[in-house]
Amino acid sequence: MSEANDANLIMKGRYNLTRNVILYYGVKVNNAFKFSEGKYDDVVEKLAGDTVTEGYCEKIRSKMERHKLLQDFANGKNEGKLEYKKYALAGNAVWVELKYTLFEEPNTND
């Protein structure tokens, strides 16, 4: 992904929403990406858990919920963004912009 060179990028990922799996997910730590495995739903819970208020937490859970995104894609919506405040590793609160693009994998129809 070309955005990996963006100095402001703090995480990146690619997921199969149909199968609820992480294809790759990396968090930037000391200018390097640490990658994880698991389920997309777990990533949403991690993002929601790092927010500074319950309002942001619920906003992430509702907007990024897997079945909702699949339905959005079926209805022709294939991208979006979400801004929220989260706690950084140092404990300070920072504004984050989460951008996403949805697409169908032609080889699997996922």
Secondary structure, DSSP 4 states (H G I P E B T S, - for coil): -GGGG-TT--EEEEEETTTTEEEEEEEEETTEEEE--S-HHHHHHHHHHTBSSHHHHHHHHHHS-HHHHHHHHHTT--EEEEEEEEE-TTS-EEEEEEEEE----TTTT-
